[in-house]
Amino acid sequence: MKKLRVFPCKKLHQIWKQWLNAYRWIYNWTIATLKSGSKLSAYDLQKQCRECDKPDWVNQLPGHQLQEAVAEACDAYKQAMANKGQPLRVSQKSKVTHSKV
């Protein structure tokens, strides 16, 4: 597989950053809703998220991204609850041990 590096124009870069921030906002909203004791399905949470009060910049996010953010948050929450409330973190940073000098 060949890697391709993309250099977007400033306007496209701003749109991508805005979508990423909106995705994060929806993900965090979903986690907070689930932590408050909600037993709604991912589909119902998507519906509720579309109807809830949210900042205007979050409303700019395409619909399929909202669905993905809610679904990913639901999956992460279920995995955390299955792991006694601890999220499963698989990243390179967690494998690095830091020592104090």
Secondary structure, DSSP 8 states (H G I E B T S, - for coil): ---------HHHHHHHHHHHHHHHHHHHHHHHHHHTT----HHHHHHHHHHS---HHHHTS-HHHHHHHHHHHHHHHHHHHHTTT------HHHHS-----
